[in-house]
Amino acid sequence: MEKKPALFQISLKFMVIMTLFSSLMLGLVVAFYLSRVAEQERQRERIDVGSAELLVMHFVQGHPGQWPRSWEELWNDNKTYPQSIAVAYDLSLERNVLIDFKLTLDDAAKQGLSNFTAIRHSNPKWQTSDLEYTEVFIDAIREVQIENLEK
């Protein structure tokens, strides 16, 4: 059997190592890209839910003791606010966020962060705990409820 020159064997090993290294680097780049895409999706979900919470908060503050009954009611109410605090109309918000319009304000105020379903993202993987402001929203609707009871 013919013996390959040492230089050829070294070149072959080098090429194999470089191919493996390149594959590893490409894998890392793809993994990083996918993690960034996933993070951007989570950010969009947070923004969607936060916008819906803002709409509901405006409604609850303007309609003592009431919980909204429809998206239409929320959007109509939103038109009465100054542009600086109004939520821009976005039909995708209605597709991406589920609001339980069957609830009452009392029902929503009784929910905690671990079981909050009054407003949530339509993505089945959505976790309420992903949104740090949800707890603030829950506290705010409880305060509005207490204010309404005191009147």
N, C-alpha and C positions, 0 to 999 in steps of 0.2 A: 504494500500500500504506500502510496506516495505521501510524504509528509509535507504539510503546508508550511510555508515560510512563517517565522515567528511574527514578522510585521503584519502578515495577513491575519493571523489569529488575533493579534492586538486590535487591528482595525475592525474586525468582526465584533469583538467584545465591546469596543467603543461604540459601534453603531447600535448594538443591542441595548447598551446602557443609555445612550442618547434617545433611542426610540421609547424606552420605558420612561425616562425622565420627561420627555415631551408629552407622552400620554398622561402622565401624572399631572403635569402642569395644565394641560388642556382640561382634564377632569376637575381640577381645582377652580379654574376660570369658569367652567360651566356651573359648578356647584355655587360659586359666589354669585353668579348672575341669577340663578334660580332663587337663591335666598333673597336677593334684592327685589326680584319680582314679587315674591311672596310677601315681603315686608311692605312694598308699595300697595299691594292688594289689602293688607290689614289696615294700612293708613286710610285707604279709600273707604273701607268699611267703617272705621272710626268716625270719619268725617260724615258719612251718610247718617249713622246713628246719632251723632252729635247734632246734626242739622235737624233731624226729626225731633229730638229732645227739645231743641230750642223752639221749634214750632209749637210743640205741645205746651211748653212752659209759658210762652206768650199767651196761648189760648186759655190755659188754666188761670193765669193771673187776670185776664180780662173777663173771664166768665166764672165768677165765684161758685165753687162747689161742683163745677161741671168738668167732665172729661170729654174730649172731642168724639164725635160720632162718625166722622168720615174725613178722608183726605180733602175733599172739597171744602168742608167746613174749616179745616186748618188753613188751606190756601186763601180762602176768602178773608179769614181773620188776619192772616199775615199781611194782606194788602193795606190794612189800616195802620201798620207800623211804619215809622220813618225808614227810609231806604238803608240807613246806616246800621239798623239792627234787624231788618227783615231778611228772611232767608230767600235766596234767589230761587225762583220756580225751576224745578228740575224734575221732569217726569220719571227719570231713572230712580229718584228717591222713593217714589211709590213702588217701584219694582223691587228695590233693594232692601227696603225697611218694612218690617211688619209691625203695625200698631194694632193692639187689641182694642178696637172701638166698642166692644161690648162691655168693657169695664166701666166702673164708676170711678170717680176720683178717690173715694175711700178704698176701693179694691186695689188701685194702683199704689196708694200710699202704704198699704199694709205689706206690700211685697218687699223683700229684702234683696240685697245684691245677689245672693246665691240662687234665688228663685225668681228674679225679675224677668217677666215675660211681657210686660206692658208695651215695651218698645224694644225690638231686637232686629238684627240683620237677618235677611232671608237665607244667607249662607248657612247650611246646616252645621258647619264647623265653627260658627261664631260662638265665642265665649263672652258672656257679659263682663267677666272680669278683665277682658282685653281692654275695656274702655274705662279709664280712670275717672271720667266725669260722670259716669252713670250713678255712682254713689252720691255725688254732689246733686245730681238731678233728683234722685229719690228724696234726699233731705229737703230739697227746695219744694217739692210738691207736698211733702209733709208739713212744711212751714206754712204754705198757702192754705192747706186744709185746716190747720190750727187757727190761722187768722180768720178764716171763714166762720169757724165755730164761735170765735170770740165776738163776732159782729152781731 
